Amino acid sequence: WMADPGNPKGSPDGFGQMNSVLRIDCDNCPKRAPIDWRDAILYFVMLDRFKDGDTSNNMSLGLERPADYQGGDLKGLTQKIEEGYFESLGVNALWITSPFDNANMAGRGSDGHDYSGYHGYWPRDLEAVESHVGTMADLKEMVAAAHAHGLQVVIDYVMNHVHSESPVYAQHRDWFWPNENGRGGDCVCGGGCNWDDAFDRKRCWFTSYLPDFDFRNGDARRWSVSNAIKWAKEAGVDGFRLDAVKHIEDDWLTDLRARL
């Protein structure tokens, strides 16, 4: 980070340096003005780690605690919205982790530890809400509460891959890149395939249990884009944070733009 040399106000960053500070008088800001996303004050909510508002959906996979589900959910987020927590911070937009149903099994990380899908990036059923965080009704209620408090909501949309447990993968193997690099090895990003190579980065699997969509396939692309539109319409969200955009075909992005 580089401090603003024209701003004398600062705050210690805890590591011996200073962060620049800008103080805003929110009492003099226009109320409910249309948001300009370039000026959004964005709060990233990792749902499972934010607030547990409904203990009935809690479940552990029996893993090391930092790698397991910890109970945060949509009801907990709604409670904090209604308390005015985000308004007190001067926030006007929320980015939440993907609410898609994730795999129910543990996955081995590159560090040798097993992890749950608490982070939301192992989508299993892209048509359902993850039961650990709630239901579609809970998601819609959270979005409605956010809008009532002047907050926009962005969901993390994971379109690069699914989990190997996904019915979409089971039913449409031709929609996915094979996990092979053409040189006798697996095409795992950073392993048998390069993260940054113009071709490899589009087809590499993030890990052995995350099949990678091949969006050169028009059927796969249409299904995925339609799924994104469905989530926007049904949940009433205001935008997407698109995950792993450099790893998919540009046609997916332009198709989504046209549909929106």
MITI-868443 format. One line per 4 residues: number of its first residue (from 0); their letters; for each residue x, y, z of C-alpha. Coordinates in Angstrom, 2 decimals, always signed. Example, Ala and Ser with C-alpha at 12.3 -4.5 7.8 and 13.67 -1.06 7.14 Angstrom:
// residues 2
0	as	+12.30,-4.50,+7.80  +13.67,-1.06,+7.14
//
This chain:
// residues 260
0	wmad	+0.00,+0.00,+0.00  +1.12,+3.57,-0.68  -0.01,+6.29,+1.68  -1.54,+9.44,+0.16
4	pgnp	+1.29,+12.03,+0.36  -1.23,+14.91,+0.21  -3.20,+13.68,+3.22  -1.70,+14.41,+6.66
8	kgsp	-4.28,+12.20,+8.45  -3.23,+8.65,+9.15  -3.74,+5.62,+11.35  -1.18,+2.96,+12.38
12	dgfg	-1.55,-0.25,+10.37  -0.20,-2.45,+13.17  +2.98,-3.27,+11.24  +4.97,-0.12,+11.81
16	qmns	+3.51,+1.86,+8.91  +0.57,+4.22,+8.46  -2.66,+4.02,+6.47  -4.15,+7.18,+5.01
20	vlri	-7.50,+8.11,+6.56  -10.36,+10.04,+5.00  -13.20,+11.08,+7.30  -16.65,+11.57,+5.77
24	dcdn	-19.57,+13.35,+7.44  -22.28,+10.85,+6.55  -24.98,+13.13,+8.02  -24.42,+15.41,+5.04
28	cpkr	-24.45,+12.68,+2.38  -27.48,+12.46,+0.10  -29.95,+9.83,+1.27  -30.75,+6.87,-1.02
32	apid	-28.96,+8.44,-3.97  -28.47,+6.10,-6.96  -25.27,+4.19,-6.41  -22.25,+4.74,-8.63
36	wrda	-20.36,+1.45,-8.30  -17.03,+3.25,-8.69  -17.76,+4.93,-5.37  -19.25,+1.93,-3.58
40	ilyf	-18.08,+1.30,-0.01  -18.03,-2.47,-0.23  -18.13,-4.90,+2.71  -17.15,-8.50,+1.92
44	vmld	-19.25,-10.97,+3.91  -17.99,-14.55,+4.14  -21.35,-15.94,+5.16  -20.17,-18.96,+7.15
48	rfkd	-17.79,-16.81,+9.23  -19.95,-13.71,+9.78  -22.86,-14.36,+12.18  -24.83,-17.43,+13.21
52	gdts	-28.49,-16.44,+13.17  -30.02,-19.92,+12.89  -28.44,-22.78,+14.81  -30.80,-25.31,+13.21
56	nnms	-28.72,-25.35,+10.00  -25.36,-25.83,+11.72  -23.40,-28.94,+10.80  -19.80,-30.05,+11.24
60	lgle	-17.84,-32.39,+9.00  -15.60,-33.26,+11.95  -12.58,-31.41,+10.56  -10.04,-29.12,+12.17
64	rpad	-12.02,-26.10,+13.34  -10.46,-23.51,+10.99  -11.35,-25.76,+8.04  -14.89,-26.69,+9.10
68	yqgg	-18.27,-24.97,+8.90  -18.76,-22.52,+11.76  -22.43,-21.62,+11.53  -22.66,-18.22,+9.88
72	dlkg	-25.75,-17.83,+7.72  -28.12,-15.53,+5.85  -30.36,-14.99,+8.87  -27.35,-13.79,+10.83
76	ltqk	-26.48,-11.33,+8.06  -30.08,-10.09,+7.96  -29.98,-9.47,+11.71  -26.85,-7.33,+11.38
80	ieeg	-28.40,-5.37,+8.50  -31.51,-4.65,+10.55  -29.38,-3.58,+13.52  -27.87,-0.86,+11.31
84	yfes	-24.39,-2.34,+11.61  -23.35,-1.57,+8.04  -24.85,+1.91,+8.04  -22.78,+2.66,+11.14
88	lgvn	-19.68,+1.76,+9.13  -20.65,+3.96,+6.18  -21.05,+0.90,+3.94  -23.46,+1.01,+0.99
92	alwi	-22.85,-2.34,-0.72  -22.42,-5.95,+0.40  -20.49,-8.62,-1.47  -21.42,-12.04,-0.14
96	tspf	-19.72,-15.36,-0.75  -21.44,-17.65,-3.21  -24.75,-18.91,-1.77  -24.81,-21.98,-4.07
100	dnan	-25.19,-25.45,-2.64  -21.66,-26.76,-2.10  -20.25,-30.29,-1.91  -20.94,-32.09,+1.35
104	magr	-17.60,-33.88,+1.40  -14.23,-32.65,+2.58  -11.58,-31.70,+0.05  -7.84,-32.06,+0.43
108	gsdg	-5.96,-28.78,+0.22  -2.49,-28.29,-1.23  -1.24,-27.98,+2.37  -2.30,-31.56,+3.15
112	hdys	-5.24,-30.52,+5.36  -8.88,-31.41,+4.66  -11.39,-28.58,+4.21  -15.14,-28.12,+4.02
116	gyhg	-16.76,-25.93,+1.38  -17.45,-23.16,+3.95  -16.04,-20.59,+1.51  -18.64,-21.34,-1.19
120	ywpr	-16.26,-22.08,-4.07  -17.07,-25.78,-4.52  -20.51,-25.52,-6.15  -22.43,-28.77,-6.35
124	dlea	-26.00,-27.73,-7.23  -26.05,-24.35,-8.95  -29.85,-24.26,-8.71  -30.07,-24.43,-4.89
128	vesh	-28.96,-22.41,-1.87  -26.37,-23.98,+0.43  -28.30,-25.52,+3.34  -25.62,-24.46,+5.83
132	vgtm	-26.41,-20.78,+5.14  -30.17,-21.01,+4.64  -32.81,-21.09,+1.92  -33.84,-19.04,-1.10
136	adlk	-36.45,-17.39,+1.13  -33.64,-16.39,+3.53  -31.61,-14.99,+0.65  -34.53,-12.94,-0.65
140	emva	-35.31,-11.69,+2.86  -31.69,-10.60,+3.30  -31.69,-8.74,-0.04  -34.97,-7.02,+0.83
144	aaha	-33.60,-5.95,+4.23  -30.43,-4.65,+2.58  -32.41,-2.58,+0.08  -34.56,-1.18,+2.89
148	hglq	-31.34,+0.02,+4.54  -29.89,+1.55,+1.38  -27.49,-1.32,+0.71  -26.83,-2.95,-2.65
152	vvid	-26.07,-6.69,-2.75  -23.50,-8.43,-4.95  -23.21,-12.22,-4.91  -20.07,-14.12,-5.75
156	yvmn	-21.00,-16.03,-8.91  -18.78,-19.10,-9.42  -18.93,-20.06,-13.10  -15.46,-21.43,-13.89
160	hvhs	-16.03,-24.87,-12.37  -18.24,-27.18,-10.34  -17.43,-29.85,-7.78  -17.05,-33.40,-9.04
164	espv	-20.23,-34.28,-7.06  -22.27,-31.94,-9.29  -25.16,-33.46,-11.29  -24.26,-31.10,-14.15
168	yaqh	-20.84,-32.73,-14.40  -22.32,-36.23,-14.20  -24.87,-35.50,-16.94  -22.77,-33.38,-19.32
172	rdwf	-19.15,-34.46,-19.29  -18.76,-32.89,-22.75  -19.35,-29.45,-21.18  -16.04,-29.72,-19.29
176	wpne	-12.38,-29.82,-20.14  -10.78,-33.22,-19.56  -8.23,-33.19,-16.77  -5.24,-33.95,-18.98
180	ngrg	-2.62,-31.69,-20.44  -1.89,-33.63,-23.63  +1.57,-34.42,-22.33  +0.72,-37.43,-20.21
184	gdcv	-0.21,-35.53,-17.07  -3.12,-33.85,-15.29  -4.07,-30.31,-16.25  -4.22,-28.85,-12.73
188	cggg	-3.53,-25.11,-12.51  +0.01,-24.56,-11.29  +0.76,-28.28,-11.71  +0.51,-29.91,-15.13
192	cnwd	-0.88,-26.69,-16.64  +0.20,-23.07,-16.28  -2.02,-20.53,-14.48  -1.02,-17.80,-16.93
196	dafd	-0.62,-19.53,-20.29  -3.22,-18.19,-22.76  -4.54,-21.69,-23.48  -3.80,-23.61,-20.28
200	rkrc	-5.45,-21.05,-18.02  -8.81,-21.63,-19.75  -8.75,-25.41,-19.30  -6.82,-26.12,-16.11
204	wfts	-8.67,-27.57,-13.14  -8.10,-25.68,-9.87  -7.72,-29.05,-8.17  -8.50,-32.66,-9.01
208	ylpd	-12.10,-32.49,-7.73  -13.13,-29.23,-9.47  -14.05,-29.96,-13.14  -13.53,-26.90,-15.31
212	fdfr	-16.26,-25.71,-17.70  -15.35,-25.57,-21.40  -17.35,-22.54,-22.49  -16.39,-22.99,-26.11
216	ngda	-19.34,-25.36,-25.94  -22.43,-23.26,-26.72  -24.78,-25.49,-24.70  -22.60,-25.21,-21.61
220	rrws	-22.32,-21.45,-22.01  -26.05,-20.94,-22.50  -26.87,-23.09,-19.48  -24.40,-21.23,-17.26
224	vsna	-25.41,-17.73,-18.36  -29.10,-18.61,-17.96  -28.33,-19.86,-14.47  -26.70,-16.55,-13.59
228	ikwa	-29.70,-14.61,-14.90  -32.06,-16.86,-12.92  -30.22,-16.08,-9.68  -30.33,-12.34,-10.36
232	keag	-34.06,-12.41,-11.06  -35.12,-14.74,-8.28  -32.99,-13.33,-5.47  -33.22,-9.69,-6.56
236	vdgf	-29.50,-9.06,-6.23  -27.91,-5.97,-7.76  -24.82,-7.48,-9.31  -22.26,-10.25,-9.52
240	rlda	-18.67,-10.52,-8.45  -17.52,-12.91,-11.18  -15.04,-15.47,-9.93  -11.92,-16.46,-11.92
244	vkhi	-12.73,-14.38,-15.02  -9.30,-14.92,-16.61  -9.95,-18.67,-16.65  -13.04,-18.64,-18.87
248	eddw	-13.82,-17.81,-22.48  -14.59,-14.15,-23.19  -17.78,-15.30,-24.93  -19.27,-16.17,-21.54
252	ltdl	-18.78,-12.59,-20.36  -20.18,-10.99,-23.50  -23.14,-13.38,-23.49  -23.90,-12.46,-19.86
256	rarl	-23.64,-8.78,-20.68  -26.10,-9.17,-23.55  -28.56,-11.14,-21.41  -28.38,-8.62,-18.58
//
